[in-house]
Amino acid sequence: MDDRKRGNPAGHTNELVAANLRKVRQNTGVDLRELSARIKATGRVISPSALSKIENGDRRVDVDDLTVFAYALETTPAALLTP
């Protein structure tokens, strides 16, 4: 099996978004399944397992992800980007 990861490694901003995503999600009492359902309601599909990978730094976040996370958690993209 090929152990190489595709693309560039996740950087500091990705790690920050992942940590803030988890923090906001947990502080609002939203589990991964609920967040996935909220995201799906916007027309974008991100599974609970993909969300877990994002929070654990195993999957990168793009600007579309950031926007939908903020919307689904009733916050702003800036809040997810701020240390």
PyMOL Python script that loads the backbone (N, CA, C, O; Angstrom):
from pymol import cmd

cmd.read_pdbstr("""\
ATOM      1  N   MET A   1       0.834  -1.178   0.000  1.00  0.00           N
ATOM      2  CA  MET A   1       0.000   0.000   0.000  1.00  0.00           C
ATOM      3  C   MET A   1       0.881   1.244   0.000  1.00  0.00           C
ATOM      4  O   MET A   1       1.929   1.267   0.645  1.00  0.00           O
ATOM      5  N   ASP A   2       0.466   2.253  -0.705  1.00  0.00           N
ATOM      6  CA  ASP A   2       1.223   3.490  -0.825  1.00  0.00           C
ATOM      7  C   ASP A   2       0.988   4.364   0.403  1.00  0.00           C
ATOM      8  O   ASP A   2      -0.154   4.720   0.694  1.00  0.00           O
ATOM      9  N   ASP A   3       2.059   4.719   1.135  1.00  0.00           N
ATOM     10  CA  ASP A   3       1.955   5.513   2.357  1.00  0.00           C
ATOM     11  C   ASP A   3       2.035   7.017   2.096  1.00  0.00           C
ATOM     12  O   ASP A   3       1.913   7.809   3.030  1.00  0.00           O
ATOM     13  N   ARG A   4       2.235   7.416   0.858  1.00  0.00           N
ATOM     14  CA  ARG A   4       2.355   8.845   0.558  1.00  0.00           C
ATOM     15  C   ARG A   4       0.998   9.531   0.649  1.00  0.00           C
ATOM     16  O   ARG A   4      -0.027   8.983   0.243  1.00  0.00           O
ATOM     17  N   LYS A   5       1.021  10.758   1.200  1.00  0.00           N
ATOM     18  CA  LYS A   5      -0.184  11.574   1.228  1.00  0.00           C
ATOM     19  C   LYS A   5      -0.165  12.482   0.016  1.00  0.00           C
ATOM     20  O   LYS A   5       0.897  12.901  -0.445  1.00  0.00           O
ATOM     21  N   ARG A   6      -1.340  12.783  -0.495  1.00  0.00           N
ATOM     22  CA  ARG A   6      -1.444  13.667  -1.644  1.00  0.00           C
ATOM     23  C   ARG A   6      -1.370  15.118  -1.212  1.00  0.00           C
ATOM     24  O   ARG A   6      -1.766  15.465  -0.099  1.00  0.00           O
ATOM     25  N   GLY A   7      -0.865  15.960  -2.091  1.00  0.00           N
ATOM     26  CA  GLY A   7      -0.874  17.391  -1.861  1.00  0.00           C
ATOM     27  C   GLY A   7       0.124  17.860  -0.828  1.00  0.00           C
ATOM     28  O   GLY A   7       0.981  17.106  -0.366  1.00  0.00           O
ATOM     29  N   ASN A   8      -0.010  19.110  -0.483  1.00  0.00           N
ATOM     30  CA  ASN A   8       0.864  19.724   0.507  1.00  0.00           C
ATOM     31  C   ASN A   8       0.409  19.354   1.909  1.00  0.00           C
ATOM     32  O   ASN A   8      -0.778  19.117   2.138  1.00  0.00           O
ATOM     33  N   PRO A   9       1.346  19.304   2.848  1.00  0.00           N
ATOM     34  CA  PRO A   9       0.947  19.015   4.231  1.00  0.00           C
ATOM     35  C   PRO A   9       0.137  20.178   4.800  1.00  0.00           C
ATOM     36  O   PRO A   9       0.298  21.327   4.388  1.00  0.00           O
ATOM     37  N   ALA A  10      -0.728  19.859   5.749  1.00  0.00           N
ATOM     38  CA  ALA A  10      -1.525  20.895   6.400  1.00  0.00           C
ATOM     39  C   ALA A  10      -0.606  21.812   7.193  1.00  0.00           C
ATOM     40  O   ALA A  10       0.350  21.355   7.819  1.00  0.00           O
ATOM     41  N   GLY A  11      -0.893  23.087   7.165  1.00  0.00           N
ATOM     42  CA  GLY A  11      -0.071  24.063   7.870  1.00  0.00           C
ATOM     43  C   GLY A  11      -0.719  24.534   9.161  1.00  0.00           C
ATOM     44  O   GLY A  11      -1.713  23.973   9.622  1.00  0.00           O
ATOM     45  N   HIS A  12      -0.127  25.587   9.735  1.00  0.00           N
ATOM     46  CA  HIS A  12      -0.582  26.124  11.013  1.00  0.00           C
ATOM     47  C   HIS A  12      -2.049  26.568  10.962  1.00  0.00           C
ATOM     48  O   HIS A  12      -2.804  26.306  11.899  1.00  0.00           O
ATOM     49  N   THR A  13      -2.455  27.229   9.888  1.00  0.00           N
ATOM     50  CA  THR A  13      -3.832  27.712   9.791  1.00  0.00           C
ATOM     51  C   THR A  13      -4.808  26.552   9.798  1.00  0.00           C
ATOM     52  O   THR A  13      -5.859  26.632  10.433  1.00  0.00           O
ATOM     53  N   ASN A  14      -4.481  25.484   9.107  1.00  0.00           N
ATOM     54  CA  ASN A  14      -5.342  24.304   9.093  1.00  0.00           C
ATOM     55  C   ASN A  14      -5.466  23.720  10.502  1.00  0.00           C
ATOM     56  O   ASN A  14      -6.554  23.328  10.924  1.00  0.00           O
ATOM     57  N   GLU A  15      -4.350  23.667  11.219  1.00  0.00           N
ATOM     58  CA  GLU A  15      -4.369  23.151  12.592  1.00  0.00           C
ATOM     59  C   GLU A  15      -5.230  24.031  13.491  1.00  0.00           C
ATOM     60  O   GLU A  15      -5.962  23.529  14.344  1.00  0.00           O
ATOM     61  N   LEU A  16      -5.140  25.329  13.300  1.00  0.00           N
ATOM     62  CA  LEU A  16      -5.928  26.275  14.087  1.00  0.00           C
ATOM     63  C   LEU A  16      -7.421  26.102  13.814  1.00  0.00           C
ATOM     64  O   LEU A  16      -8.223  26.056  14.747  1.00  0.00           O
ATOM     65  N   VAL A  17      -7.792  26.006  12.547  1.00  0.00           N
ATOM     66  CA  VAL A  17      -9.197  25.801  12.191  1.00  0.00           C
ATOM     67  C   VAL A  17      -9.700  24.484  12.770  1.00  0.00           C
ATOM     68  O   VAL A  17     -10.809  24.426  13.300  1.00  0.00           O
ATOM     69  N   ALA A  18      -8.905  23.438  12.675  1.00  0.00           N
ATOM     70  CA  ALA A  18      -9.307  22.131  13.210  1.00  0.00           C
ATOM     71  C   ALA A  18      -9.563  22.209  14.712  1.00  0.00           C
ATOM     72  O   ALA A  18     -10.566  21.690  15.202  1.00  0.00           O
ATOM     73  N   ALA A  19      -8.658  22.856  15.438  1.00  0.00           N
ATOM     74  CA  ALA A  19      -8.822  22.984  16.891  1.00  0.00           C
ATOM     75  C   ALA A  19     -10.036  23.838  17.236  1.00  0.00           C
ATOM     76  O   ALA A  19     -10.798  23.498  18.141  1.00  0.00           O
ATOM     77  N   ASN A  20     -10.219  24.943  16.523  1.00  0.00           N
ATOM     78  CA  ASN A  20     -11.365  25.813  16.784  1.00  0.00           C
ATOM     79  C   ASN A  20     -12.679  25.147  16.404  1.00  0.00           C
ATOM     80  O   ASN A  20     -13.688  25.327  17.086  1.00  0.00           O
ATOM     81  N   LEU A  21     -12.672  24.383  15.327  1.00  0.00           N
ATOM     82  CA  LEU A  21     -13.869  23.648  14.929  1.00  0.00           C
ATOM     83  C   LEU A  21     -14.295  22.711  16.053  1.00  0.00           C
ATOM     84  O   LEU A  21     -15.461  22.698  16.448  1.00  0.00           O
ATOM     85  N   ARG A  22     -13.364  21.939  16.558  1.00  0.00           N
ATOM     86  CA  ARG A  22     -13.667  21.004  17.643  1.00  0.00           C
ATOM     87  C   ARG A  22     -14.169  21.758  18.883  1.00  0.00           C
ATOM     88  O   ARG A  22     -15.155  21.361  19.505  1.00  0.00           O
ATOM     89  N   LYS A  23     -13.478  22.845  19.230  1.00  0.00           N
ATOM     90  CA  LYS A  23     -13.840  23.609  20.429  1.00  0.00           C
ATOM     91  C   LYS A  23     -15.250  24.187  20.308  1.00  0.00           C
ATOM     92  O   LYS A  23     -16.060  24.037  21.224  1.00  0.00           O
ATOM     93  N   VAL A  24     -15.548  24.841  19.198  1.00  0.00           N
ATOM     94  CA  VAL A  24     -16.874  25.437  19.006  1.00  0.00           C
ATOM     95  C   VAL A  24     -17.936  24.347  18.966  1.00  0.00           C
ATOM     96  O   VAL A  24     -19.000  24.486  19.570  1.00  0.00           O
ATOM     97  N   ARG A  25     -17.652  23.278  18.265  1.00  0.00           N
ATOM     98  CA  ARG A  25     -18.617  22.176  18.164  1.00  0.00           C
ATOM     99  C   ARG A  25     -18.928  21.610  19.545  1.00  0.00           C
ATOM    100  O   ARG A  25     -20.096  21.433  19.891  1.00  0.00           O
ATOM    101  N   GLN A  26     -17.907  21.328  20.327  1.00  0.00           N
ATOM    102  CA  GLN A  26     -18.114  20.757  21.658  1.00  0.00           C
ATOM    103  C   GLN A  26     -18.777  21.756  22.602  1.00  0.00           C
ATOM    104  O   GLN A  26     -19.640  21.378  23.394  1.00  0.00           O
ATOM    105  N   ASN A  27     -18.385  23.022  22.526  1.00  0.00           N
ATOM    106  CA  ASN A  27     -18.982  24.044  23.397  1.00  0.00           C
ATOM    107  C   ASN A  27     -20.460  24.270  23.118  1.00  0.00           C
ATOM    108  O   ASN A  27     -21.205  24.707  23.995  1.00  0.00           O
ATOM    109  N   THR A  28     -20.880  23.971  21.896  1.00  0.00           N
ATOM    110  CA  THR A  28     -22.288  24.137  21.543  1.00  0.00           C
ATOM    111  C   THR A  28     -23.067  22.831  21.636  1.00  0.00           C
ATOM    112  O   THR A  28     -24.260  22.793  21.337  1.00  0.00           O
ATOM    113  N   GLY A  29     -22.392  21.760  22.049  1.00  0.00           N
ATOM    114  CA  GLY A  29     -23.062  20.478  22.239  1.00  0.00           C
ATOM    115  C   GLY A  29     -23.456  19.773  20.953  1.00  0.00           C
ATOM    116  O   GLY A  29     -24.407  18.992  20.931  1.00  0.00           O
ATOM    117  N   VAL A  30     -22.730  20.046  19.892  1.00  0.00           N
ATOM    118  CA  VAL A  30     -23.019  19.444  18.590  1.00  0.00           C
ATOM    119  C   VAL A  30     -22.045  18.296  18.358  1.00  0.00           C
ATOM    120  O   VAL A  30     -20.830  18.493  18.391  1.00  0.00           O
ATOM    121  N   ASP A  31     -22.577  17.092  18.122  1.00  0.00           N
ATOM    122  CA  ASP A  31     -21.680  15.975  17.827  1.00  0.00           C
ATOM    123  C   ASP A  31     -21.392  15.930  16.324  1.00  0.00           C
ATOM    124  O   ASP A  31     -21.972  16.689  15.547  1.00  0.00           O
ATOM    125  N   LEU A  32     -20.501  15.043  15.937  1.00  0.00           N
ATOM    126  CA  LEU A  32     -20.082  14.979  14.532  1.00  0.00           C
ATOM    127  C   LEU A  32     -21.233  14.632  13.596  1.00  0.00           C
ATOM    128  O   LEU A  32     -21.308  15.158  12.485  1.00  0.00           O
ATOM    129  N   ARG A  33     -22.126  13.757  14.031  1.00  0.00           N
ATOM    130  CA  ARG A  33     -23.276  13.399  13.179  1.00  0.00           C
ATOM    131  C   ARG A  33     -24.196  14.595  12.965  1.00  0.00           C
ATOM    132  O   ARG A  33     -24.667  14.837  11.854  1.00  0.00           O
ATOM    133  N   GLU A  34     -24.447  15.341  14.038  1.00  0.00           N
ATOM    134  CA  GLU A  34     -25.302  16.526  13.921  1.00  0.00           C
ATOM    135  C   GLU A  34     -24.658  17.574  13.024  1.00  0.00           C
ATOM    136  O   GLU A  34     -25.333  18.172  12.186  1.00  0.00           O
ATOM    137  N   LEU A  35     -23.366  17.799  13.190  1.00  0.00           N
ATOM    138  CA  LEU A  35     -22.682  18.769  12.334  1.00  0.00           C
ATOM    139  C   LEU A  35     -22.741  18.324  10.878  1.00  0.00           C
ATOM    140  O   LEU A  35     -22.975  19.142   9.988  1.00  0.00           O
ATOM    141  N   SER A  36     -22.533  17.055  10.635  1.00  0.00           N
ATOM    142  CA  SER A  36     -22.613  16.524   9.276  1.00  0.00           C
ATOM    143  C   SER A  36     -24.006  16.757   8.688  1.00  0.00           C
ATOM    144  O   SER A  36     -24.134  17.125   7.520  1.00  0.00           O
ATOM    145  N   ALA A  37     -25.046  16.543   9.492  1.00  0.00           N
ATOM    146  CA  ALA A  37     -26.421  16.754   9.029  1.00  0.00           C
ATOM    147  C   ALA A  37     -26.680  18.234   8.728  1.00  0.00           C
ATOM    148  O   ALA A  37     -27.329  18.565   7.735  1.00  0.00           O
ATOM    149  N   ARG A  38     -26.178  19.106   9.576  1.00  0.00           N
ATOM    150  CA  ARG A  38     -26.342  20.548   9.337  1.00  0.00           C
ATOM    151  C   ARG A  38     -25.641  20.965   8.052  1.00  0.00           C
ATOM    152  O   ARG A  38     -26.164  21.771   7.283  1.00  0.00           O
ATOM    153  N   ILE A  39     -24.467  20.415   7.828  1.00  0.00           N
ATOM    154  CA  ILE A  39     -23.720  20.726   6.610  1.00  0.00           C
ATOM    155  C   ILE A  39     -24.465  20.202   5.386  1.00  0.00           C
ATOM    156  O   ILE A  39     -24.557  20.887   4.368  1.00  0.00           O
ATOM    157  N   LYS A  40     -24.994  18.989   5.490  1.00  0.00           N
ATOM    158  CA  LYS A  40     -25.736  18.394   4.375  1.00  0.00           C
ATOM    159  C   LYS A  40     -26.943  19.252   4.008  1.00  0.00           C
ATOM    160  O   LYS A  40     -27.300  19.352   2.834  1.00  0.00           O
ATOM    161  N   ALA A  41     -27.573  19.873   5.008  1.00  0.00           N
ATOM    162  CA  ALA A  41     -28.732  20.735   4.757  1.00  0.00           C
ATOM    163  C   ALA A  41     -28.369  21.953   3.907  1.00  0.00           C
ATOM    164  O   ALA A  41     -29.249  22.570   3.308  1.00  0.00           O
ATOM    165  N   THR A  42     -27.090  22.301   3.851  1.00  0.00           N
ATOM    166  CA  THR A  42     -26.642  23.428   3.023  1.00  0.00           C
ATOM    167  C   THR A  42     -26.351  22.995   1.586  1.00  0.00           C
ATOM    168  O   THR A  42     -26.119  23.832   0.713  1.00  0.00           O
ATOM    169  N   GLY A  43     -26.367  21.674   1.349  1.00  0.00           N
ATOM    170  CA  GLY A  43     -26.080  21.160   0.016  1.00  0.00           C
ATOM    171  C   GLY A  43     -24.678  20.606  -0.141  1.00  0.00           C
ATOM    172  O   GLY A  43     -24.329  20.089  -1.202  1.00  0.00           O
ATOM    173  N   ARG A  44     -23.877  20.707   0.900  1.00  0.00           N
ATOM    174  CA  ARG A  44     -22.511  20.160   0.875  1.00  0.00           C
ATOM    175  C   ARG A  44     -22.514  18.899   1.723  1.00  0.00           C
ATOM    176  O   ARG A  44     -23.190  18.857   2.751  1.00  0.00           O
ATOM    177  N   VAL A  45     -21.790  17.888   1.326  1.00  0.00           N
ATOM    178  CA  VAL A  45     -21.754  16.631   2.070  1.00  0.00           C
ATOM    179  C   VAL A  45     -20.356  16.418   2.642  1.00  0.00           C
ATOM    180  O   VAL A  45     -19.373  16.313   1.907  1.00  0.00           O
ATOM    181  N   ILE A  46     -20.292  16.356   3.977  1.00  0.00           N
ATOM    182  CA  ILE A  46     -19.056  16.010   4.675  1.00  0.00           C
ATOM    183  C   ILE A  46     -19.462  15.024   5.760  1.00  0.00           C
ATOM    184  O   ILE A  46     -20.190  15.377   6.688  1.00  0.00           O
ATOM    185  N   SER A  47     -18.996  13.803   5.642  1.00  0.00           N
ATOM    186  CA  SER A  47     -19.395  12.740   6.568  1.00  0.00           C
ATOM    187  C   SER A  47     -18.823  12.969   7.966  1.00  0.00           C
ATOM    188  O   SER A  47     -17.850  13.706   8.128  1.00  0.00           O
ATOM    189  N   PRO A  48     -19.427  12.338   8.975  1.00  0.00           N
ATOM    190  CA  PRO A  48     -18.857  12.428  10.324  1.00  0.00           C
ATOM    191  C   PRO A  48     -17.401  11.961  10.375  1.00  0.00           C
ATOM    192  O   PRO A  48     -16.591  12.540  11.098  1.00  0.00           O
ATOM    193  N   SER A  49     -17.064  10.920   9.615  1.00  0.00           N
ATOM    194  CA  SER A  49     -15.677  10.440   9.632  1.00  0.00           C
ATOM    195  C   SER A  49     -14.736  11.452   8.985  1.00  0.00           C
ATOM    196  O   SER A  49     -13.599  11.605   9.432  1.00  0.00           O
ATOM    197  N   ALA A  50     -15.186  12.139   7.948  1.00  0.00           N
ATOM    198  CA  ALA A  50     -14.366  13.188   7.329  1.00  0.00           C
ATOM    199  C   ALA A  50     -14.190  14.361   8.291  1.00  0.00           C
ATOM    200  O   ALA A  50     -13.112  14.952   8.355  1.00  0.00           O
ATOM    201  N   LEU A  51     -15.237  14.701   9.036  1.00  0.00           N
ATOM    202  CA  LEU A  51     -15.129  15.762  10.044  1.00  0.00           C
ATOM    203  C   LEU A  51     -14.126  15.380  11.121  1.00  0.00           C
ATOM    204  O   LEU A  51     -13.346  16.216  11.576  1.00  0.00           O
ATOM    205  N   SER A  52     -14.148  14.119  11.525  1.00  0.00           N
ATOM    206  CA  SER A  52     -13.187  13.635  12.518  1.00  0.00           C
ATOM    207  C   SER A  52     -11.763  13.764  11.987  1.00  0.00           C
ATOM    208  O   SER A  52     -10.859  14.178  12.713  1.00  0.00           O
ATOM    209  N   LYS A  53     -11.568  13.412  10.726  1.00  0.00           N
ATOM    210  CA  LYS A  53     -10.239  13.539  10.114  1.00  0.00           C
ATOM    211  C   LYS A  53      -9.785  14.995  10.086  1.00  0.00           C
ATOM    212  O   LYS A  53      -8.611  15.289  10.308  1.00  0.00           O
ATOM    213  N   ILE A  54     -10.714  15.899   9.814  1.00  0.00           N
ATOM    214  CA  ILE A  54     -10.375  17.324   9.812  1.00  0.00           C
ATOM    215  C   ILE A  54      -9.950  17.754  11.208  1.00  0.00           C
ATOM    216  O   ILE A  54      -8.911  18.392  11.374  1.00  0.00           O
ATOM    217  N   GLU A  55     -10.750  17.407  12.209  1.00  0.00           N
ATOM    218  CA  GLU A  55     -10.435  17.796  13.586  1.00  0.00           C
ATOM    219  C   GLU A  55      -9.121  17.193  14.076  1.00  0.00           C
ATOM    220  O   GLU A  55      -8.447  17.779  14.923  1.00  0.00           O
ATOM    221  N   ASN A  56      -8.760  16.039  13.554  1.00  0.00           N
ATOM    222  CA  ASN A  56      -7.514  15.378  13.953  1.00  0.00           C
ATOM    223  C   ASN A  56      -6.323  15.774  13.082  1.00  0.00           C
ATOM    224  O   ASN A  56      -5.216  15.272  13.279  1.00  0.00           O
ATOM    225  N   GLY A  57      -6.544  16.664  12.126  1.00  0.00           N
ATOM    226  CA  GLY A  57      -5.454  17.131  11.272  1.00  0.00           C
ATOM    227  C   GLY A  57      -5.080  16.185  10.153  1.00  0.00           C
ATOM    228  O   GLY A  57      -4.019  16.330   9.544  1.00  0.00           O
ATOM    229  N   ASP A  58      -5.941  15.211   9.872  1.00  0.00           N
ATOM    230  CA  ASP A  58      -5.657  14.238   8.818  1.00  0.00           C
ATOM    231  C   ASP A  58      -6.289  14.609   7.483  1.00  0.00           C
ATOM    232  O   ASP A  58      -6.095  13.913   6.486  1.00  0.00           O
ATOM    233  N   ARG A  59      -7.039  15.696   7.461  1.00  0.00           N
ATOM    234  CA  ARG A  59      -7.647  16.173   6.218  1.00  0.00           C
ATOM    235  C   ARG A  59      -7.600  17.694   6.229  1.00  0.00           C
ATOM    236  O   ARG A  59      -7.875  18.331   7.246  1.00  0.00           O
ATOM    237  N   ARG A  60      -7.252  18.255   5.096  1.00  0.00           N
ATOM    238  CA  ARG A  60      -7.153  19.711   4.976  1.00  0.00           C
ATOM    239  C   ARG A  60      -8.531  20.349   4.869  1.00  0.00           C
ATOM    240  O   ARG A  60      -9.502  19.720   4.448  1.00  0.00           O
ATOM    241  N   VAL A  61      -8.586  21.610   5.260  1.00  0.00           N
ATOM    242  CA  VAL A  61      -9.809  22.405   5.171  1.00  0.00           C
ATOM    243  C   VAL A  61      -9.640  23.409   4.037  1.00  0.00           C
ATOM    244  O   VAL A  61      -8.631  24.111   3.971  1.00  0.00           O
ATOM    245  N   ASP A  62     -10.624  23.478   3.147  1.00  0.00           N
ATOM    246  CA  ASP A  62     -10.571  24.518   2.118  1.00  0.00           C
ATOM    247  C   ASP A  62     -11.542  25.637   2.497  1.00  0.00           C
ATOM    248  O   ASP A  62     -12.261  25.526   3.490  1.00  0.00           O
ATOM    249  N   VAL A  63     -11.563  26.688   1.726  1.00  0.00           N
ATOM    250  CA  VAL A  63     -12.383  27.851   2.067  1.00  0.00           C
ATOM    251  C   VAL A  63     -13.872  27.510   2.047  1.00  0.00           C
ATOM    252  O   VAL A  63     -14.639  28.080   2.824  1.00  0.00           O
ATOM    253  N   ASP A  64     -14.292  26.605   1.185  1.00  0.00           N
ATOM    254  CA  ASP A  64     -15.692  26.188   1.167  1.00  0.00           C
ATOM    255  C   ASP A  64     -16.052  25.455   2.455  1.00  0.00           C
ATOM    256  O   ASP A  64     -17.128  25.664   3.015  1.00  0.00           O
ATOM    257  N   ASP A  65     -15.143  24.593   2.923  1.00  0.00           N
ATOM    258  CA  ASP A  65     -15.353  23.907   4.203  1.00  0.00           C
ATOM    259  C   ASP A  65     -15.482  24.930   5.327  1.00  0.00           C
ATOM    260  O   ASP A  65     -16.414  24.868   6.128  1.00  0.00           O
ATOM    261  N   LEU A  66     -14.551  25.860   5.380  1.00  0.00           N
ATOM    262  CA  LEU A  66     -14.530  26.866   6.438  1.00  0.00           C
ATOM    263  C   LEU A  66     -15.857  27.622   6.490  1.00  0.00           C
ATOM    264  O   LEU A  66     -16.418  27.831   7.566  1.00  0.00           O
ATOM    265  N   THR A  67     -16.348  28.026   5.337  1.00  0.00           N
ATOM    266  CA  THR A  67     -17.595  28.781   5.267  1.00  0.00           C
ATOM    267  C   THR A  67     -18.777  27.962   5.756  1.00  0.00           C
ATOM    268  O   THR A  67     -19.606  28.464   6.517  1.00  0.00           O
ATOM    269  N   VAL A  68     -18.865  26.721   5.334  1.00  0.00           N
ATOM    270  CA  VAL A  68     -20.000  25.887   5.735  1.00  0.00           C
ATOM    271  C   VAL A  68     -19.903  25.501   7.211  1.00  0.00           C
ATOM    272  O   VAL A  68     -20.932  25.382   7.875  1.00  0.00           O
ATOM    273  N   PHE A  69     -18.701  25.305   7.737  1.00  0.00           N
ATOM    274  CA  PHE A  69     -18.552  25.027   9.171  1.00  0.00           C
ATOM    275  C   PHE A  69     -19.081  26.202   9.985  1.00  0.00           C
ATOM    276  O   PHE A  69     -19.834  26.019  10.941  1.00  0.00           O
ATOM    277  N   ALA A  70     -18.683  27.398   9.599  1.00  0.00           N
ATOM    278  CA  ALA A  70     -19.126  28.592  10.320  1.00  0.00           C
ATOM    279  C   ALA A  70     -20.646  28.718  10.275  1.00  0.00           C
ATOM    280  O   ALA A  70     -21.281  28.985  11.295  1.00  0.00           O
ATOM    281  N   TYR A  71     -21.223  28.528   9.105  1.00  0.00           N
ATOM    282  CA  TYR A  71     -22.680  28.624   8.964  1.00  0.00           C
ATOM    283  C   TYR A  71     -23.380  27.573   9.822  1.00  0.00           C
ATOM    284  O   TYR A  71     -24.332  27.886  10.537  1.00  0.00           O
ATOM    285  N   ALA A  72     -22.913  26.338   9.753  1.00  0.00           N
ATOM    286  CA  ALA A  72     -23.551  25.233  10.479  1.00  0.00           C
ATOM    287  C   ALA A  72     -23.429  25.381  11.990  1.00  0.00           C
ATOM    288  O   ALA A  72     -24.273  24.881  12.733  1.00  0.00           O
ATOM    289  N   LEU A  73     -22.389  26.062  12.446  1.00  0.00           N
ATOM    290  CA  LEU A  73     -22.177  26.250  13.885  1.00  0.00           C
ATOM    291  C   LEU A  73     -22.576  27.655  14.354  1.00  0.00           C
ATOM    292  O   LEU A  73     -22.308  28.043  15.491  1.00  0.00           O
ATOM    293  N   GLU A  74     -23.219  28.404  13.455  1.00  0.00           N
ATOM    294  CA  GLU A  74     -23.717  29.745  13.773  1.00  0.00           C
ATOM    295  C   GLU A  74     -22.614  30.649  14.325  1.00  0.00           C
ATOM    296  O   GLU A  74     -22.781  31.324  15.341  1.00  0.00           O
ATOM    297  N   THR A  75     -21.497  30.636  13.627  1.00  0.00           N
ATOM    298  CA  THR A  75     -20.374  31.503  13.973  1.00  0.00           C
ATOM    299  C   THR A  75     -19.855  32.114  12.681  1.00  0.00           C
ATOM    300  O   THR A  75     -20.535  32.065  11.655  1.00  0.00           O
ATOM    301  N   THR A  76     -18.680  32.678  12.719  1.00  0.00           N
ATOM    302  CA  THR A  76     -18.103  33.294  11.523  1.00  0.00           C
ATOM    303  C   THR A  76     -16.831  32.557  11.120  1.00  0.00           C
ATOM    304  O   THR A  76     -16.186  31.928  11.960  1.00  0.00           O
ATOM    305  N   PRO A  77     -16.466  32.628   9.849  1.00  0.00           N
ATOM    306  CA  PRO A  77     -15.188  32.052   9.450  1.00  0.00           C
ATOM    307  C   PRO A  77     -14.028  32.666  10.238  1.00  0.00           C
ATOM    308  O   PRO A  77     -13.074  31.968  10.583  1.00  0.00           O
ATOM    309  N   ALA A  78     -14.109  33.963  10.523  1.00  0.00           N
ATOM    310  CA  ALA A  78     -13.042  34.621  11.286  1.00  0.00           C
ATOM    311  C   ALA A  78     -12.878  33.995  12.666  1.00  0.00           C
ATOM    312  O   ALA A  78     -11.757  33.863  13.156  1.00  0.00           O
ATOM    313  N   ALA A  79     -13.978  33.613  13.293  1.00  0.00           N
ATOM    314  CA  ALA A  79     -13.894  32.984  14.618  1.00  0.00           C
ATOM    315  C   ALA A  79     -13.157  31.651  14.547  1.00  0.00           C
ATOM    316  O   ALA A  79     -12.465  31.272  15.492  1.00  0.00           O
ATOM    317  N   LEU A  80     -13.299  30.943  13.437  1.00  0.00           N
ATOM    318  CA  LEU A  80     -12.613  29.659  13.281  1.00  0.00           C
ATOM    319  C   LEU A  80     -11.144  29.840  12.899  1.00  0.00           C
ATOM    320  O   LEU A  80     -10.349  28.907  13.007  1.00  0.00           O
ATOM    321  N   LEU A  81     -10.793  31.040  12.453  1.00  0.00           N
ATOM    322  CA  LEU A  81      -9.412  31.335  12.046  1.00  0.00           C
ATOM    323  C   LEU A  81      -8.601  32.044  13.123  1.00  0.00           C
ATOM    324  O   LEU A  81      -7.390  32.211  12.977  1.00  0.00           O
ATOM    325  N   THR A  82      -9.255  32.461  14.196  1.00  0.00           N
ATOM    326  CA  THR A  82      -8.606  33.272  15.223  1.00  0.00           C
ATOM    327  C   THR A  82      -8.056  32.414  16.354  1.00  0.00           C
ATOM    328  O   THR A  82      -8.764  31.561  16.889  1.00  0.00           O
ATOM    329  N   PRO A  83      -6.792  32.637  16.719  1.00  0.00           N
ATOM    330  CA  PRO A  83      -6.221  31.863  17.842  1.00  0.00           C
ATOM    331  C   PRO A  83      -6.926  32.164  19.161  1.00  0.00           C
ATOM    332  O   PRO A  83      -6.568  31.599  20.195  1.00  0.00           O
TER     333      PRO A  83
END
""", "prot")
cmd.dss("prot")
cmd.show_as("cartoon", "prot")
cmd.util.cbc("prot")
cmd.orient("prot")
